[in-house]
Amino acid sequence: MSESVLFLEEIYSQTDPVSVACAHVEKTNANFMKRGVVKFFNASQKFGFITSDEDKQDYYVHIKDLPGPVKPGDRVCFELASSKRGFKAVKVVMEM
């Protein structure tokens, strides 16, 4: 069995409802993923904001950094990247 499969089985066996998608990305990616919720998203303007569970900060997100359509209340995992105006959410994945 591969290391990723064993890691996912370990996550499934936990009683805490951890998102397997986020856990897999965290394990296979060197950068730390944050969890949060989509606060606002305007598809016509191609941007929105994600509120981090950890620090309760709102982070800008551009449509190009999303895996597909999102709506307020969707649970996501994301990385932070520096931008001209501060930090923004990138490499966003939906929680399962």
C-alpha positions as CSV (number, residue, x, y, z in Angstrom):
1,M,0.0,0.0,0.0
2,S,1.2,3.5,-0.8
3,E,2.1,6.0,1.9
4,S,-0.8,8.2,0.8
5,V,-3.4,5.4,1.1
6,L,-2.1,4.5,4.6
7,F,-2.3,8.1,5.6
8,L,-5.9,8.4,4.3
9,E,-6.9,5.2,6.2
10,E,-5.4,6.8,9.4
11,I,-7.5,9.9,8.8
12,Y,-10.7,7.8,8.2
13,S,-10.1,6.0,11.5
14,Q,-10.1,9.2,13.5
15,T,-13.3,10.2,15.3
16,D,-12.7,13.9,14.4
17,P,-14.5,14.7,11.1
18,V,-11.3,15.8,9.3
19,S,-11.6,16.5,5.6
20,V,-9.8,13.8,3.7
21,A,-9.2,16.0,0.7
22,C,-7.5,18.7,2.9
23,A,-5.6,16.1,4.8
24,H,-4.3,14.5,1.6
25,V,-3.2,17.9,0.2
26,E,-1.5,18.7,3.5
27,K,0.4,15.4,3.5
28,T,1.5,15.6,-0.1
29,N,2.3,19.4,-0.2
30,A,5.1,21.0,1.6
31,N,3.0,24.1,2.4
32,F,0.5,24.2,5.3
33,M,-3.1,24.3,4.3
34,K,-5.6,26.5,6.2
35,R,-9.3,25.6,6.6
36,G,-12.1,28.1,6.2
37,V,-15.5,29.0,4.8
38,V,-16.4,31.0,1.7
39,K,-17.8,34.3,3.1
40,F,-18.6,36.0,-0.2
41,F,-18.1,35.2,-3.9
42,N,-19.2,37.3,-6.9
43,A,-18.8,35.2,-10.1
44,S,-19.4,38.1,-12.4
45,Q,-16.6,40.1,-10.7
46,K,-14.5,36.9,-10.3
47,F,-13.5,37.4,-6.7
48,G,-14.6,36.7,-3.2
49,F,-13.4,36.2,0.4
50,I,-12.6,33.2,2.5
51,T,-12.7,33.4,6.3
52,S,-10.0,31.3,8.0
53,D,-11.1,29.0,10.8
54,E,-7.7,29.5,12.5
55,D,-7.3,33.3,12.7
56,K,-10.8,34.5,11.6
57,Q,-9.2,36.7,9.0
58,D,-10.8,37.3,5.6
59,Y,-8.6,36.5,2.7
60,Y,-9.2,37.6,-0.9
61,V,-9.6,34.8,-3.5
62,H,-9.7,35.1,-7.3
63,I,-11.7,32.8,-9.4
64,K,-8.5,31.4,-11.0
65,D,-7.5,29.9,-7.6
66,L,-10.8,28.0,-7.1
67,P,-11.5,24.4,-8.1
68,G,-14.9,25.3,-9.5
69,P,-18.1,27.1,-8.6
70,V,-18.4,28.1,-4.9
71,K,-21.1,29.7,-2.8
72,P,-21.1,31.4,0.7
73,G,-20.9,28.7,3.4
74,D,-18.8,26.2,1.4
75,R,-16.0,24.6,3.4
76,V,-12.6,24.9,1.8
77,C,-8.9,24.4,2.4
78,F,-6.4,26.9,1.0
79,E,-2.8,28.2,1.0
80,L,-1.8,31.8,1.6
81,A,0.3,33.7,-0.8
82,S,1.7,37.2,-0.6
83,S,0.1,39.9,-2.8
84,K,0.4,43.7,-3.3
85,R,-2.4,44.2,-0.8
86,G,-1.5,41.5,1.8
87,F,-2.2,37.8,1.8
88,K,-4.6,36.1,-0.5
89,A,-6.0,32.5,-0.7
90,V,-4.6,30.3,-3.4
91,K,-4.7,26.6,-4.4
92,V,-8.2,26.3,-2.9
93,V,-9.8,22.8,-2.6
94,M,-13.3,21.9,-1.4
95,E,-13.6,19.9,1.8
96,M,-15.5,16.6,1.4
